[in-house]
Amino acid sequence: MISQLFGLFFSHVSGKALRALAIVLMVSGCASTSQGPDDQWAQADGSAGASEVSDNDPIELLNRFVFAFNDAVDVTLFQPASALYRFVLPEEVRDSVRNFMRNISSPVILANDLLQGEWERAESTTTRFFVNTTIGLAGLFDVADDMGYEYHDEDFGQTLATYGTGEGFYLVLPFLGPSNVRDGAGLVVDSLLDPLTYILSSEAAIGRRALSSVDTRSRNIELVEDIKRDSIDYYARVRSLYRQRRESEITNGVEEDDFLRPGLTSLPRENEQLGLLVPRSVPLSE
């Protein structure tokens, strides 16, 4: 009976859904948010709470290997691409790219707002979507923000946390970066909640994720370099930053632009420095 249920599930999400899901698991984590290096996150020390972190990282050797792989991919691919992207496109165009990507993620954010019982946030997300899709020309311009409806992000990992689900042990996912058992499962659910998973072709889905990742990484170039340079143990620093940022996100204690989501790199940021593909060991901005 159980095997039949699994068969029905996989047949239901096959084809475009599974292809899009694979893409999500490969590159969506390349984007996150960060804050200025002078904020509390950047001041976090990888050695702080060493025993607690160690207890939550039982597969540290494997995680460090994946972290190193992610960092190599970032250095050889995403960092050069993001630098070129920032050099070629003016800031106004890059902001429109981010606005558009945020707008098409509204259904997933709304679903998690509702699942968390955040009715005011759900109303804000809905208003933002309709205002920016119409007046904002398909989301290219964030008109809703000027009207007082600020952007916020929610994901299923945060939803699970609000219902008391523990984070599980620490994980570094290939391409996706810092995460844990709960947030990793949340990435899968979020991809299934996204209507575009079932609409976009594989090529379009890849393009969407790649563009979003490069845009995010381009906003964190200097930040990532600073964190690498100032860290005695880059891996431990990113792990500490990720856990602190997620705790704050779950309680809605950090502004969206400052949050750190499970992904290749998520760091505190300065002046809206957003993405990076550094081993998810580093927090990004989105």
Secondary structure as GFF3:
##gff-version 3
##sequence-region A 1 286
A	DSSP	alpha_helix	2	12	.	.	.	ID=ss1
A	DSSP	alpha_helix	16	27	.	.	.	ID=ss2
A	DSSP	three_ten_helix	28	30	.	.	.	ID=ss3
A	DSSP	alpha_helix	50	55	.	.	.	ID=ss4
A	DSSP	alpha_helix	60	73	.	.	.	ID=ss5
A	DSSP	pi_helix	74	78	.	.	.	ID=ss6
A	DSSP	alpha_helix	79	88	.	.	.	ID=ss7
A	DSSP	alpha_helix	91	104	.	.	.	ID=ss8
A	DSSP	alpha_helix	106	115	.	.	.	ID=ss9
A	DSSP	alpha_helix	119	134	.	.	.	ID=ss10
A	DSSP	alpha_helix	143	146	.	.	.	ID=ss11
A	DSSP	alpha_helix	156	162	.	.	.	ID=ss12
A	DSSP	beta_strand	170	173	.	.	.	ID=ss13
A	DSSP	beta_strand	177	180	.	.	.	ID=ss14
A	DSSP	alpha_helix	181	193	.	.	.	ID=ss15
A	DSSP	three_ten_helix	195	198	.	.	.	ID=ss16
A	DSSP	alpha_helix	202	218	.	.	.	ID=ss17
A	DSSP	alpha_helix	221	230	.	.	.	ID=ss18
A	DSSP	alpha_helix	234	250	.	.	.	ID=ss19
A	DSSP	three_ten_helix	256	258	.	.	.	ID=ss20
A	DSSP	beta_strand	265	266	.	.	.	ID=ss21
A	DSSP	beta_strand	282	283	.	.	.	ID=ss22
###
